[in-house]
Amino acid sequence: MDTTETQRLINGCQQLNEILSRIEAQLDNMLKLVAGYSGETKLPDTENASPSPEPCPVPSTVIPTLVFYCFGPFRVFKNDQLVGNWNGQKGQLILKYLIAHVGKPVSKEKLMDALWPEADPESARRNLHQAVYSLRHTLKTNNHERQYILFQNECYLLNPDVEIWVDVMAFEAHIRSGRDQENRGNMAAAINAYALAEGLYQGGFIEDEPYADWADPKRQQFQHLYLETANKLSQHYFQQKQYTAAVSQCQRILLVDNCYEPAHCLLIECYLAQGQRHMAVRQYQACVQALKETLGLPPSEKTRLIYRQLIST
């Protein structure tokens, strides 16, 4: 066998190996996807795993056509592909509003009041029709597809026959599951559910619409749920003497709300438990500064008591 033929065989083997590697990766992704949607979602090991797991979909027997991420910047995936070619921002804004009220038809009047509050009724109606047309055109890429945005009884809604997955719905479902398990006394399962919920919270609700008044109530509601859930996780890690995990969790809480005193207090206790008194003092000072600059308030009596105990040791 000459050198040229040998090299050809080597190149062929390399190409075959690359193809097999890609097939293996694709099979691995398919198995993960099937597990995620068939109810076989693996819960994190709270003893050894990171306290912030990757976002996990709500178990479903059918892979969704549309996937919506509302925590952090709004993102839409259709058939696993990012929808990025929006024909006008108002169409996307209508979709955000419908997702914020998913499962409930939204009247034309509500949409017009929310999106065009200053316009006269005729202009607002014309803008709405144009935006809905643009939105439908973005989502429905060929004539054989179902219509994703329906208009029934003078209301707009997402087609209920289309399989969807929404991170905020999964977030709430995991918290409900965690509370149910906690009420049953099954704290291990509760912590796993809370950790899954915490991992889904990737930022404020539709944070790329900071001036949308209609989003504020849900934004505050989800932030409150996150802080409450994340605090339960940090307390659990502290009780299990997983101080590194507890510190990391508290720091993530303070990135969401730097005035959340329970996280400051637990950080102080974590540092003390690890013999890092200087870090505990620094954390109390950070708490005082955050409360003063943001709210114009002093720390609570509970926080001041922890500090007095700190400096007396």
LUMLO-287527 format. One record per residue: x, y, z of N, C-alpha, C in turn; residue number from 1. Coordinates in steps of 0.05 Angstrom, whole numbers, plus 32768, in hexadecimal, padded with zeros to 4 digits. Each point is the difference from the previous one (the first is absolute). Layout:
REM LUMLO-287527
   n.X   n.Y   n.Z  ca.X  ca.Y  ca.Z   c.X   c.Y   c.Z    k
     X     Y     Z     X     Y     Z     X     Y     Z  NUM
...
//
This chain:
REM LUMLO-287527
   n.X   n.Y   n.Z  ca.X  ca.Y  ca.Z   c.X   c.Y   c.Z    k
  8011  7FE8  8000  7FEF  8018  8000  8012  8019  8000    1
  7FFB  8012  7FEC  8012  8017  7FFE  7FF8  8015  8014    2
  8011  8015  8002  7FFC  8016  8014  7FE6  800F  7FFB    3
  7FF9  8005  7FE7  7FE8  800F  7FF9  7FE7  7FF1  800A    4
  7FFF  7FE6  7FFB  7FE9  7FF0  8008  7FFE  7FFE  801E    5
  8017  7FFE  800D  8000  7FFF  801E  7FF5  801A  800B    6
  8009  8017  7FF5  7FF6  8019  800A  7FE2  8003  7FFB    7
  7FF7  7FF5  7FE9  7FE3  8001  7FFA  7FF0  7FF0  8015    8
  800B  7FE9  8007  7FF2  7FF0  8015  8000  800E  801B    9
  8016  800D  8006  8001  800F  801A  7FEC  8016  8000   10
  7FFF  800F  7FEA  7FEC  8016  7FFE  7FE4  7FF6  8002   11
  7FFB  7FE9  7FF2  7FE5  7FF5  8001  7FF8  7FF8  801D   12
  8013  7FF4  800E  7FFB  7FF8  801C  7FFA  8018  8011   13
  800F  8016  7FFC  7FFC  8018  8010  7FE4  800C  7FFA   14
  7FF8  8000  7FE7  7FE5  800A  7FF9  7FEB  7FEF  800C   15
  8004  7FE5  7FFF  7FEC  7FEE  800C  7FFE  8005  801D   16
  8017  8004  800E  7FFF  8005  801C  7FF1  801A  8007   17
  8004  8015  7FF0  7FF2  8019  8004  7FE2  7FFC  7FFD   18
  7FF8  7FF1  7FEC  7FE3  7FFA  7FFB  7FF4  7FF1  8018   19
  800E  7FEC  8009  7FF7  7FF0  8017  7FFD  8011  8019   20
  8014  8013  8003  7FFF  8011  8018  7FE7  8013  7FFF   21
  7FFA  800A  7FE8  7FE9  8011  7FFD  7FE6  7FF1  8005   22
  7FFF  7FE7  7FF5  7FE8  7FEF  8005  7FFD  7FFA  801E   23
  8016  7FFA  800D  7FFF  7FFB  801D  7FF6  8018  800F   24
  800A  8018  7FF9  7FF7  8019  800D  7FE2  8004  7FFB   25
  7FF7  7FFC  7FE8  7FE4  8004  7FF9  7FEE  7FEC  8010   26
  8009  7FE7  8002  7FF1  7FEC  800F  7FFF  8007  801D   27
  8016  800B  800B  8001  8008  801C  7FEC  8017  8005   28
  8000  8013  7FED  7FED  8017  8003  7FE3  7FF6  7FFF   29
  7FFB  7FED  7FED  7FE5  7FF6  7FFD  7FF7  7FF1  8019   30
  8012  7FF1  800C  7FF9  7FF1  8019  7FFA  8013  8017   31
  8010  8016  8001  7FFB  8014  8015  7FE5  800D  7FFC   32
  7FFA  8006  7FE6  7FE7  800E  7FFA  7FE8  7FEE  8007   33
  8002  7FE6  7FF9  7FEB  7FEE  8006  7FFC  7FFD  801E   34
  8016  7FFE  800F  7FFF  7FFE  801D  7FF3  8018  800C   35
  8007  8018  7FF5  7FF5  8019  800B  7FE2  8002  7FFC   36
  7FF5  7FF5  7FEA  7FE4  8004  7FFA  7FEF  7FE8  8006   37
  800C  7FEA  800A  7FF1  7FE8  8005  7FFB  7FFC  801D   38
  8007  8013  8011  7FFB  7FFD  801C  8017  7FF4  800F   39
  8017  7FFB  7FF2  8017  7FF4  800C  8015  8014  8007   40
  7FF7  8019  8006  8013  8015  8007  8010  7FF8  8019   41
  801B  8001  7FFD  8011  7FF9  8017  8002  8017  8013   42
  7FFA  7FFB  8019  8002  8015  8014  801C  8002  800A   43
  8009  8018  8007  801C  8004  8008  8006  7FF4  801B   44
  8019  7FF7  8004  800A  7FF6  8019  8007  8018  8012   45
  7FF0  8006  8014  8005  8018  8010  8019  7FFE  8012   46
  800B  7FE8  8003  8018  7FFC  8010  8019  8008  7FF0   47
  8000  7FF9  7FE6  8019  8003  7FF1  7FFD  8013  7FE8   48
  7FE8  8004  7FF6  7FFD  8010  7FE8  8000  801D  8007   49
  8004  8011  7FEB  7FFE  801D  8003  7FE4  8007  8008   50
  7FFC  8014  8011  7FE5  8008  8008  7FF1  800E  7FEA   51
  800B  8005  7FE9  7FF2  800D  7FEB  8000  7FEE  7FE7   52
  7FED  7FED  7FFD  7FFF  7FEE  7FEA  7FF9  800D  7FE6   53
  8005  7FF3  7FEA  7FF7  800B  7FE6  7FE2  8000  7FFF   54
  7FF4  8014  7FF2  7FE4  8001  7FFD  7FF5  7FE6  7FF5   55
  7FEA  7FF5  800B  7FF6  7FE7  7FF8  7FE3  8003  7FF8   56
  7FF7  7FF4  7FE9  7FE5  8003  7FF7  7FEC  7FF1  8012   57
  7FE7  8009  8000  7FEB  7FF1  800D  7FFC  7FE7  7FF1   58
  7FFF  7FE8  800E  7FFC  7FE7  7FF1  7FE8  8001  7FEF   59
  8003  7FF6  7FE8  7FEA  7FFF  7FED  8003  7FE8  7FEE   60
  7FEA  7FF4  7FF6  8002  7FE9  7FEF  8004  8009  7FE3   61
  7FFD  801A  7FFA  8003  800A  7FE5  8014  8017  8000   62
  8013  7FFF  7FED  8014  8015  7FFE  7FF1  8019  7FF6   63
  8003  8017  800E  7FF1  8018  7FF9  800A  800C  7FE5   64
  7FED  800C  7FF2  8006  800E  7FE7  800D  801B  8006   65
  7FF5  800E  8015  800A  801A  8007  800A  8000  801D   66
  8017  800B  8004  800C  8002  801A  8006  801D  8006   67
  7FF6  8009  8018  8003  801D  8007  8010  8003  8019   68
  8014  8011  7FFF  8010  8008  8017  7FF9  801D  8007   69
  7FF4  8004  8017  7FF7  801A  8009  8011  800C  8016   70
  8010  7FEF  800E  8013  800A  8014  8019  8009  7FF2   71
  8007  801A  8005  8016  800C  7FF1  7FF5  800A  7FE5   72
  8012  8003  7FEC  7FF6  8008  7FE6  7FED  7FEC  7FF4   73
  7FEB  800A  7FF4  7FEB  7FEF  7FF4  800B  7FF2  7FE8   74
  7FFC  7FE5  8000  8009  7FF0  7FE9  7FEB  7FEC  7FF9   75
  7FFE  7FFA  7FE6  7FEC  7FED  7FF6  800F  7FEC  7FEE   76
  7FFA  7FE6  8004  800B  7FEB  7FEF  7FE9  7FF2  7FF3   77
  8002  7FFC  7FE6  7FEC  7FF1  7FF2  800D  7FE8  7FF3   78
  7FF6  7FE8  8007  800C  7FE7  7FF7  801E  8001  8005   79
  8008  8009  8018  801C  7FFF  8009  8011  8015  7FF2   80
  7FF4  8013  7FF1  8010  8015  7FF3  7FF7  801B  800B   81
  8015  8011  8007  7FFA  801A  800B  7FF1  8011  7FEB   82
  7FEA  800C  8008  7FF2  8013  7FEF  800D  801B  8004   83
  800C  800A  7FEB  800F  8019  8002  7FF8  8016  7FEC   84
  7FF1  7FF8  7FEC  7FF9  8013  7FEB  7FE4  800B  8005   85
  7FFF  8012  8014  7FE7  800C  8008  7FF9  8017  7FEC   86
  7FE8  7FFF  7FF4  7FF8  8015  7FEE  7FF1  8016  800F   87
  8010  800E  8010  7FF4  8016  8010  7FFE  7FF9  801D   88
  8008  8012  8011  8001  7FFB  801D  7FE5  7FFE  800D   89
  7FEC  800D  7FF4  7FE5  7FFE  800C  7FF4  7FE4  7FFE   90
  8007  7FF2  7FEB  7FF7  7FE4  7FFE  800C  7FEF  8016   91
  8019  8004  8005  800D  7FF1  8016  7FF4  8008  801B   92
  7FFA  801A  8003  7FF4  800A  8019  7FE5  7FF3  8005   93
  7FF0  7FFD  7FEB  7FE6  7FF2  8002  8004  7FE4  800A   94
  8014  7FF2  7FF5  8006  7FE5  8008  8008  7FFF  801D   95
  8010  8013  8009  8008  8001  801D  7FE7  8003  8011   96
  7FEE  8012  7FF8  7FE8  8005  8010  7FEF  7FE6  8001   97
  7FFD  7FF2  7FE9  7FF0  7FE8  8000  800D  7FEA  8011   98
  801A  7FFE  8000  800E  7FEC  8010  7FFD  8007  801E   99
  8000  801A  8006  7FFC  8009  801C  7FE4  7FF8  800A  100
  7FED  7FFD  7FED  7FE5  7FF9  8007  7FF9  7FE5  7FF3  101
  8013  7FEE  7FFE  7FFC  7FE7  7FF2  7FE9  7FF0  800C  102
  7FF0  7FF5  7FEF  7FE8  7FF1  8009  7FE8  8011  8003  103
  8003  801A  7FFD  7FE9  8013  8002  7FFE  8011  7FE7  104
  7FE9  8000  7FF3  7FFC  8011  7FE8  8003  801E  8009  105
  800C  8010  7FEF  8005  801C  8005  7FF0  8011  7FEC  106
  7FEF  8011  800B  7FEF  8010  7FEE  8011  8014  7FF0  107
  7FF4  8008  7FE9  800D  8015  7FF0  8005  8019  8010  108
  7FEC  8007  8010  8002  8019  800F  8017  8000  8014  109
  8004  7FE9  800D  8017  7FFE  8013  801B  8004  7FF1  110
  8002  7FF3  7FE9  8019  8002  7FF1  8004  801C  7FF7  111
  7FEC  800D  7FF6  8002  801C  7FF6  8007  8013  8017  112
  7FF3  7FFC  8017  8006  8011  8017  801D  7FFC  800A  113
  8009  7FE7  7FFF  801B  7FFA  800B  8016  800A  7FED  114
  7FFB  7FFD  7FE6  8016  8006  7FED  7FFE  801B  7FF3  115
  7FE8  800B  7FFE  7FFC  801A  7FF3  7FEE  8012  8011  116
  8008  8005  8019  7FEF  800F  8012  7FFA  801C  7FF8  117
  8011  800C  7FF0  7FFD  801C  7FF8  7FF1  8003  7FE5  118
  7FFD  7FEA  7FF1  7FF4  8002  7FE6  7FE1  8001  8001  119
  7FF4  800C  7FEB  7FE3  8000  7FFF  7FF7  7FE4  7FF8  120
  7FE7  7FF9  8005  7FF7  7FE4  7FFC  8005  7FF5  7FE4  121
  7FFB  8011  7FEC  8004  7FF6  7FE4  801D  7FFA  7FFA  122
  8012  8012  8009  801D  7FFC  7FFB  800A  7FE7  8010  123
  7FF6  7FFE  8019  8008  7FE9  8010  7FF7  7FE6  7FF3  124
  7FE8  7FFF  7FF6  7FF5  7FE8  7FF3  8010  7FF9  7FE7  125
  8007  8014  7FF0  8010  7FFC  7FE8  801C  7FF5  8007  126
  800C  800C  8015  801A  7FF7  8009  7FFF  7FE3  800A  127
  7FEB  7FFA  800E  7FFD  7FE5  800A  7FFE  7FEB  7FE9  128
  7FF0  8006  7FEC  7FFC  7FED  7FEA  801B  7FFD  7FF1  129
  800F  8015  7FFC  8019  7FFE  7FF2  8014  7FF0  8010  130
  8001  8004  801B  8013  7FF2  8011  7FF9  7FE2  8002  131
  7FE6  7FFA  8001  7FF8  7FE4  8001  8007  7FF2  7FE5  132
  7FFB  800E  7FEA  8008  7FF5  7FE6  801E  7FFA  7FFF  133
  800F  8013  800A  801D  7FFC  8000  8009  7FE9  8011  134
  7FF3  7FFE  8018  8006  7FEA  8012  7FFA  7FE5  7FF4  135
  7FE8  7FFE  7FF4  7FF8  7FE7  7FF3  8013  7FF8  7FEA  136
  8008  8014  7FF1  8013  7FFB  7FE9  801B  7FF6  800B  137
  8008  800A  8017  801A  7FF7  800B  7FFF  7FE4  800A  138
  7FEA  7FF8  800D  7FFD  7FE5  800B  7FF9  7FEB  7FEC  139
  7FEF  8007  7FED  7FF6  7FED  7FEC  8010  8004  7FE7  140
  8013  7FEE  7FFC  8013  8003  7FE9  7FF6  7FF3  7FE6  141
  7FEB  7FF0  8001  7FF5  7FF5  7FE8  7FE2  7FFC  8003  142
  7FF2  7FFD  7FEA  7FE3  7FFF  8000  7FF4  7FE7  800B  143
  8011  7FEB  8003  7FF7  7FE7  800A  7FFF  7FFE  801F  144
  800C  8014  800D  8000  8001  801D  7FE6  8009  800C  145
  7FFB  7FF8  8019  7FE9  800A  800E  8005  801D  8007  146
  7FEA  800E  8004  8002  801C  8009  8006  8000  801E  147
  8015  800F  8008  8008  8000  801B  7FF1  8015  8011  148
  7FF8  8016  7FF4  7FF2  8015  800E  7FE3  8000  7FF6  149
  7FED  7FFB  8012  7FE4  7FFE  7FF8  7FF1  8019  8009  150
  7FEA  8006  7FF2  7FEE  8016  8007  7FE4  7FF4  8003  151
  7FF6  7FFF  8019  7FE7  7FF4  8006  7FF0  8012  8013  152
  7FE7  8005  7FFA  7FEF  8010  8012  800D  801B  8008  153
  800A  800D  7FEB  800D  801A  8004  8019  8000  8012  154
  800C  7FE8  8002  8018  7FFD  8011  8016  7FF1  7FF0  155
  8019  8006  8007  8017  7FF2  7FF5  800A  7FEC  8015  156
  800B  7FEA  7FF6  800C  7FEC  8012  8012  7FEE  7FF0  157
  8012  7FF3  800E  8011  7FEB  7FF3  7FEF  7FE8  7FFB  158
  8004  7FF3  7FE9  7FF1  7FE9  7FF9  8004  7FEA  8015  159
  7FEA  7FF8  800E  8004  7FEC  8015  8007  7FE4  7FF6  160
  7FFD  7FFC  7FE6  8008  7FE6  7FF5  801E  7FFD  7FFA  161
  800E  8017  8002  801D  8000  7FFB  800E  7FF9  801A  162
  8012  7FED  7FFF  8010  7FF9  8018  8014  8016  8005  163
  8000  800B  8019  8013  8015  8007  800D  7FF9  801B  164
  8016  800C  8005  800E  7FFF  801A  8008  801C  8007  165
  7FFA  8008  8018  8006  801B  8009  8010  7FFE  801B  166
  8017  800E  8002  8010  7FFD  8018  7FF2  8009  8019  167
  7FEF  8015  7FFE  7FF3  8009  8018  7FEB  7FEC  800A  168
  7FF4  7FF1  7FED  7FED  7FEB  8008  800F  7FE9  800E  169
  8017  7FF9  7FF5  8011  7FEB  800C  8009  8008  801B  170
  8008  8019  8003  8009  800C  8019  7FEB  7FFD  8015  171
  7FE8  8008  7FFA  7FEA  7FFE  8013  7FF9  7FE3  8007  172
  8001  7FEF  7FEB  7FFA  7FE3  8005  8014  7FF4  8013  173
  801A  8006  7FFD  8014  7FF5  8012  7FFC  800A  801C  174
  7FF8  8019  8003  7FFC  800B  801B  7FE7  7FF3  800D  175
  7FEB  7FFC  7FF0  7FE8  7FF2  800B  8008  7FE4  8009  176
  8010  7FF3  7FF0  8009  7FE5  8007  8010  8000  8019  177
  8012  8014  8002  8011  8002  8018  7FF0  8004  8019  178
  7FEC  8012  7FFF  7FEF  8006  8017  7FF0  7FE7  8008  179
  7FF6  7FF2  7FEB  7FF1  7FE7  8006  8011  7FEC  800E  180
  8019  7FFC  7FF6  8012  7FED  800D  8008  8009  801C  181
  8003  801A  8003  8008  800A  801B  7FE9  7FFC  8014  182
  7FE7  8004  7FF7  7FE9  7FFB  8011  7FFD  7FE3  8007  183
  800A  7FEE  7FEF  7FFF  7FE4  8006  8018  7FF7  8011  184
  8012  8012  8006  8017  7FFA  8010  8017  7FF4  7FF0  185
  7FFE  8000  7FE6  8015  7FF5  7FEF  8013  8017  7FF7  186
  8012  8008  8011  8011  8017  7FFB  8014  7FFB  7FE9  187
  8009  7FE7  7FFD  8013  7FFB  7FEB  7FF4  8005  7FE5  188
  7FE7  7FF6  7FFC  7FF3  8006  7FE6  7FF8  801D  7FFE  189
  7FF9  800D  8016  7FF9  801C  7FFF  8018  8011  7FF7  190
  8018  7FFA  800C  8018  800F  7FF9  8007  7FFC  7FE2  191
  7FFD  7FE8  7FF7  8005  7FFB  7FE3  7FEE  8011  7FEE  192
  7FE6  8001  8008  7FED  8010  7FF0  8007  801E  8001  193
  8007  8009  8018  8007  801C  8003  8019  8007  7FF0  194
  8013  7FED  7FFF  8019  8005  7FF1  7FFA  8002  7FE2  195
  7FEE  7FEF  7FF7  7FF8  8002  7FE3  7FF3  801B  7FFA  196
  7FEF  8009  8012  7FF3  801A  7FFC  8015  8016  8000  197
  8012  7FFF  8013  8015  8015  8003  8011  8002  7FE6  198
  8005  7FE9  7FF5  8011  7FFF  7FE8  7FF2  800C  7FE7  199
  7FE6  8002  8001  7FF1  800B  7FE9  8000  801F  8001  200
  8005  800B  8017  7FFE  801D  8003  801A  800D  7FF6  201
  8000  8009  7FE7  8018  800A  7FF3  8000  801F  7FFE  202
  7FEE  800C  800F  7FFE  801E  7FFF  7FE3  8007  8005  203
  7FFB  801B  8001  7FE5  8009  8004  7FED  7FF8  7FEA  204
  7FE6  8000  8006  7FEC  7FF8  7FED  8000  8014  7FE8  205
  8005  7FF6  7FE8  8001  8011  7FE8  8010  8019  8006  206
  8018  7FFD  8008  8010  8017  8009  8008  8013  7FEA  207
  7FFC  7FF7  7FE6  8005  8013  7FEA  7FE9  8013  7FFB  208
  7FEC  7FFF  8011  7FEA  8014  7FFF  7FFD  800D  801B  209
  8015  800F  8009  8000  800B  801B  7FEA  8015  8005  210
  7FF6  800C  7FEA  7FEC  8016  8004  7FE3  7FF6  7FF9  211
  7FFD  7FE6  7FFD  7FE5  7FF5  7FFB  7FF1  7FFD  801A  212
  7FEE  8013  8006  7FF1  7FFF  8019  7FF1  7FE6  8004  213
  7FF6  7FF5  7FEA  7FF0  7FE7  8003  8010  7FE8  800A  214
  801B  8002  7FFC  8011  7FEA  8009  8008  8002  801D  215
  7FFD  8018  800C  800A  8004  801B  7FF5  7FED  8015  216
  7FE5  7FFC  8001  7FF5  7FEE  8015  800C  7FE4  7FFF  217
  8002  7FF5  7FE8  800B  7FE5  7FFD  801E  8000  8006  218
  800E  8016  7FF8  801C  8002  8006  8005  7FFF  801E  219
  7FF0  800F  800F  8003  8001  801D  7FF8  7FE5  800D  220
  7FEB  7FF4  7FF5  7FF6  7FE6  800A  8016  7FEB  7FFD  221
  800C  7FFE  7FE8  8014  7FEC  7FFB  8019  8005  8010  222
  8008  8019  8003  8017  8006  8010  7FFC  7FF8  801D  223
  7FE8  8005  800B  7FFA  7FF8  801B  8001  7FE2  8003  224
  7FF5  7FF1  7FEC  8001  7FE3  8001  801D  7FF6  7FFF  225
  8010  800D  7FEF  801C  7FF8  7FFE  800F  8004  801A  226
  7FFD  8018  800C  800E  8006  8019  7FF8  7FEC  8016  227
  7FE6  7FFB  8002  7FF6  7FED  8014  800C  7FE4  7FFC  228
  8000  7FF7  7FE7  800A  7FE5  7FF9  801E  7FFE  8004  229
  800E  8014  7FF6  801E  8000  8002  8008  8002  801D  230
  7FF1  800E  8011  8007  8002  801C  7FFD  7FE5  800E  231
  7FEB  7FF0  7FF8  7FFD  7FE5  800B  8018  7FEF  7FF9  232
  8009  8003  7FE7  8017  7FF0  7FF8  8019  8008  8010  233
  8005  801A  8003  8018  8008  800E  7FFF  7FF7  801D  234
  7FE8  8001  800D  7FFD  7FF7  801B  8006  7FE2  8002  235
  7FF6  7FF1  7FEC  8005  7FE3  7FFF  801E  7FFA  7FFE  236
  800E  800E  7FEE  801C  7FFB  7FFD  800F  8007  801A  237
  7FF8  8015  800D  800D  8008  8019  7FFC  7FEB  8016  238
  7FE7  7FF6  8002  7FFA  7FEB  8014  800F  7FE7  7FFB  239
  8006  7FFA  7FE6  800F  7FE8  7FF9  801F  8005  8001  240
  8007  8018  8009  801C  8009  8002  800E  8000  7FE5  241
  7FF0  8005  7FEB  800B  8004  7FE5  8004  801E  7FFC  242
  8014  800B  800E  8003  801C  8001  8007  800D  7FE5  243
  800F  7FF3  7FF0  8007  800B  7FE6  7FE7  8003  7FEF  244
  7FEE  7FEC  8001  7FE7  8001  7FF1  7FEE  8015  800B  245
  7FFF  8003  801A  7FEF  8014  800D  800A  801C  7FF9  246
  801A  8004  8001  800B  801B  7FF9  7FF9  8007  7FE3  247
  8004  7FED  7FEE  7FFB  8004  7FE4  7FE2  8007  7FFB  248
  7FEF  7FF2  800E  7FE3  8005  7FFD  7FF9  801B  800B  249
  800B  8008  8016  7FFA  801A  800C  800A  8016  7FED  250
  8017  7FFC  7FF4  800B  8015  7FEE  7FEE  8003  7FE8  251
  7FF4  7FEA  7FF6  7FEE  8002  7FE9  7FE6  800F  8008  252
  7FF7  7FFB  8019  7FE9  800E  800A  8005  801E  8000  253
  8017  8008  8009  8007  801D  8002  8004  800D  7FE5  254
  8006  7FF0  7FEC  8001  800B  7FE5  7FE4  8008  7FF6  255
  7FEC  7FF2  800A  7FE4  8006  7FF9  7FF5  8016  8011  256
  8006  7FFF  801B  7FF7  8015  8012  8016  8004  8016  257
  800F  8015  7FFC  8017  8005  8013  7FF7  8009  801B  258
  7FE6  8004  8004  7FF5  8008  801A  7FF3  7FE9  800F  259
  8002  7FE8  7FF5  7FF3  7FE9  800C  800F  7FF7  8019  260
  7FF7  8009  8017  800F  7FFC  8019  8005  7FE3  8008  261
  7FED  7FEE  7FFC  8006  7FE4  8007  8019  7FF5  7FF3  262
  8005  8008  7FE7  8019  7FF7  7FF3  8019  800C  800C  263
  7FFE  801A  8007  8017  800C  800E  8006  7FF2  801A  264
  7FEB  7FFB  8010  8003  7FF4  801A  800C  7FE4  7FFE  265
  7FF6  7FF0  7FEC  800A  7FE5  7FFD  801D  8000  7FF7  266
  8007  8014  7FEF  801C  8002  7FF7  8012  8005  8018  267
  7FF7  8012  8012  8010  8005  8019  8004  7FE7  800F  268
  7FEA  7FF0  8003  8002  7FE7  8010  8012  7FEC  7FF1  269
  7FFF  7FFF  7FE6  8011  7FEE  7FF1  801E  8006  8004  270
  8006  801A  7FFE  801C  8009  8004  8009  7FFA  801C  271
  7FEF  8004  8014  8008  7FFA  801B  8005  7FE2  8004  272
  7FEE  7FF0  7FF4  8003  7FE3  8002  801A  7FF6  7FF4  273
  800B  800F  7FED  8019  7FF9  7FF3  8018  800E  800B  274
  7FFB  800F  8017  8016  800E  800D  8009  8019  7FF1  275
  7FEF  800B  7FEF  8007  8018  7FF0  7FF2  8018  800C  276
  800A  8008  8017  7FF2  8016  800F  8002  801A  7FF0  277
  8016  8005  7FF3  8003  8019  7FF1  7FEC  8002  7FE9  278
  7FFA  7FE8  7FF4  7FEC  8000  7FEA  7FE4  8005  800B  279
  7FFB  7FF6  8018  7FE6  8004  800D  7FFC  801E  8005  280
  8015  800D  800B  7FFE  801D  8005  7FFB  800F  7FE6  281
  800F  7FF9  7FEB  7FFD  800D  7FE7  7FE4  7FFC  7FF4  282
  7FF4  7FE9  8005  7FE5  7FFB  7FF6  7FEC  8011  800E  283
  8003  8003  801A  7FEE  8012  800F  8002  801C  7FF5  284
  8018  8009  7FFB  8004  801B  7FF6  7FF3  8003  7FE4  285
  8001  7FEC  7FF0  7FF4  8000  7FE5  7FE2  8002  8003  286
  7FF5  7FF2  8014  7FE3  8000  8005  7FF7  801C  8008  287
  800F  800C  8012  7FF9  801B  800A  8000  8014  7FE8  288
  8015  7FFE  7FF0  8003  8013  7FE9  7FE9  7FFC  7FEC  289
  7FF9  7FE7  7FF9  7FEB  7FFA  7FED  7FE5  800B  8009  290
  7FFA  7FFB  8019  7FE6  8009  800B  7FFF  801F  8001  291
  8016  800C  8007  8000  801D  8002  7FFE  800D  7FE4  292
  800F  7FF6  7FED  8001  800D  7FE6  7FE7  7FFA  7FF0  293
  7FF4  7FE8  8003  7FE9  7FF8  7FF0  7FE6  8008  800D  294
  7FFD  7FFB  801A  7FE7  8004  800D  8000  8017  8015  295
  8018  8009  8007  8002  8015  8014  7FF8  7FF6  801C  296
  8006  7FE6  8004  7FF8  7FF3  801A  8018  7FF4  800D  297
  7FFF  7FFD  801B  8015  7FF1  800E  7FF9  7FE2  7FFF  298
  8013  7FEF  8008  7FFB  7FE3  8001  7FEA  7FFB  8015  299
  7FF3  7FE9  7FFD  7FEC  7FF7  8013  800D  7FFA  801B  300
  7FEF  7FFE  8015  800B  7FF9  801A  800D  7FE5  8000  301
  7FF5  7FED  7FF1  800C  7FE5  7FFE  801C  8001  7FF5  302
  8003  8010  7FEB  801B  8003  7FF3  8013  800D  8013  303
  7FF7  8015  800E  8012  800E  8013  8007  7FED  8017  304
  7FEE  7FEF  8009  8006  7FED  8015  8016  7FED  7FF8  305
  7FFE  7FF6  7FE7  8015  7FEE  7FF6  801B  800E  8000  306
  8000  8019  7FF9  8019  800F  7FFF  800B  8005  801C  307
  7FEE  8006  8013  800A  8004  801C  800C  7FE6  800B  308
  7FF4  7FE9  7FF9  800B  7FE7  8008  801B  7FFB  7FF3  309
  8002  8009  7FE7  8019  7FFD  7FF1  8017  800F  800D  310
  7FFB  8019  8006  8016  8010  800B  8006  7FFA  801D  311
  7FEE  7FF2  800D  8005  7FF9  801C  8010  7FE6  8003  312
  8003  7FF2  7FEA  800F  7FE7  8002  801E  8005  7FFD  313
//
